[in-house]
Amino acid sequence: MAERTRSQVVAFRVTKAERRQIEGKVRKSGLSQQAYLLRAALEEPICVVEELRPILAELRGWGRNLNQLAVLAHTGRVQTVYLRECKEVLGKTYEAVNRLLTEKDGVISCGNVQLHPGA
């Protein structure tokens, strides 16, 4: 992948109220100000879905649990693990997040996590 050098500066003036509004939207998106304004200017959709926060927290928890089970299995401390329920829950979660991506047709941002269609 070729590196892209950004050598051009774009600057513009805003009122204090506009500045606060922009800063609020940037903060809510979880993106840097540069990334947010660049996406907004290039008409890429920026959707912040607050409902993703608990879903992503839950997925991180499942990931930690699965990693702990993998360590126990590799050390021989666990012989058999039944993951049918885990597979079903993760499948439903994947479908729900994928549906959100399809509905929003673009980048969905949640804090420092960006989900892209097809990723």
C-alpha positions as CSV (number, residue, x, y, z in Angstrom):
1,M,0.0,0.0,0.0
2,A,1.5,3.3,-1.1
3,E,1.9,6.0,1.5
4,R,0.0,9.2,0.9
5,T,1.6,12.5,1.9
6,R,-0.8,15.2,3.0
7,S,1.1,18.4,2.3
8,Q,-1.9,20.8,1.8
9,V,-3.4,22.8,4.6
10,V,-7.1,23.7,4.7
11,A,-8.1,26.3,7.3
12,F,-11.4,28.2,7.8
13,R,-13.0,30.4,10.4
14,V,-16.0,29.6,12.6
15,T,-17.9,31.2,15.4
16,K,-17.5,30.0,19.0
17,A,-20.8,28.3,18.8
18,E,-19.9,26.5,15.6
19,R,-16.6,25.5,17.1
20,R,-18.3,24.0,20.1
21,Q,-20.7,22.2,17.8
22,I,-17.9,20.7,15.7
23,E,-15.9,19.7,18.7
24,G,-19.0,18.0,20.2
25,K,-19.6,16.0,17.0
26,V,-15.9,15.1,16.7
27,R,-15.8,13.9,20.4
28,K,-19.0,11.9,19.9
29,S,-17.6,10.2,16.8
30,G,-14.5,9.0,18.5
31,L,-12.5,10.1,15.4
32,S,-9.7,12.7,15.3
33,Q,-10.7,16.1,14.2
34,Q,-8.8,15.7,11.0
35,A,-10.4,12.3,10.2
36,Y,-13.9,13.6,11.1
37,L,-13.7,16.7,8.9
38,L,-12.0,14.9,6.0
39,R,-14.8,12.3,6.0
40,A,-17.5,14.9,6.3
41,A,-16.0,17.0,3.5
42,L,-15.7,14.1,1.2
43,E,-19.3,13.1,1.9
44,E,-18.5,9.8,3.5
45,P,-21.2,8.9,6.0
46,I,-20.3,9.2,9.7
47,C,-22.8,7.4,11.8
48,V,-22.4,7.2,15.6
49,V,-24.4,4.3,17.0
50,E,-24.5,4.5,20.8
51,E,-26.1,1.1,21.0
52,L,-22.8,-0.4,19.7
53,R,-21.0,0.4,23.0
54,P,-22.6,-2.3,25.1
55,I,-22.4,-4.8,22.2
56,L,-18.7,-4.2,21.7
57,A,-18.1,-4.4,25.5
58,E,-19.8,-7.8,25.5
59,L,-17.8,-9.0,22.5
60,R,-14.6,-8.0,24.2
61,G,-15.7,-10.0,27.3
62,W,-16.5,-13.1,25.1
63,G,-13.1,-12.7,23.4
64,R,-11.3,-12.6,26.8
65,N,-13.2,-15.7,28.0
66,L,-12.4,-17.6,24.7
67,N,-8.7,-16.6,25.1
68,Q,-8.7,-17.9,28.7
69,L,-10.2,-21.2,27.5
70,A,-7.6,-21.5,24.7
71,V,-4.8,-21.0,27.3
72,L,-6.3,-23.7,29.6
73,A,-6.7,-26.1,26.7
74,H,-3.1,-25.6,25.5
75,T,-1.8,-26.2,29.0
76,G,-3.9,-29.4,29.3
77,R,-6.0,-28.0,32.2
78,V,-9.2,-28.3,30.2
79,Q,-10.0,-31.3,28.0
80,T,-13.5,-30.5,26.7
81,V,-15.4,-27.3,26.2
82,Y,-18.9,-27.0,24.8
83,L,-19.2,-23.8,22.8
84,R,-22.5,-24.3,21.0
85,E,-24.2,-21.5,23.0
86,C,-21.2,-19.2,22.5
87,K,-21.3,-19.9,18.7
88,E,-25.0,-19.1,18.5
89,V,-24.7,-15.8,20.5
90,L,-21.7,-14.6,18.6
91,G,-23.5,-15.5,15.3
92,K,-26.6,-13.4,16.3
93,T,-24.3,-10.6,17.4
94,Y,-22.5,-10.6,14.1
95,E,-25.8,-10.6,12.2
96,A,-27.1,-7.6,14.2
97,V,-23.9,-5.6,13.7
98,N,-23.8,-6.5,10.0
99,R,-27.4,-5.4,9.7
100,L,-26.5,-2.0,11.2
101,L,-23.7,-1.6,8.7
102,T,-26.0,-2.5,5.8
103,E,-28.7,0.0,7.0
104,K,-26.2,2.8,7.6
105,D,-24.3,2.0,4.3
106,G,-21.0,3.3,5.5
107,V,-18.6,3.7,8.4
108,I,-20.1,3.3,11.8
109,S,-18.0,4.7,14.6
110,C,-18.1,3.9,18.3
111,G,-15.4,5.4,20.3
112,N,-12.1,4.3,18.9
113,V,-13.6,1.4,16.9
114,Q,-14.6,1.8,13.3
115,L,-16.5,-0.9,11.5
116,H,-16.5,-0.9,7.7
117,P,-18.8,-2.8,5.4
118,G,-17.2,-5.9,4.1
119,A,-14.6,-5.9,6.8
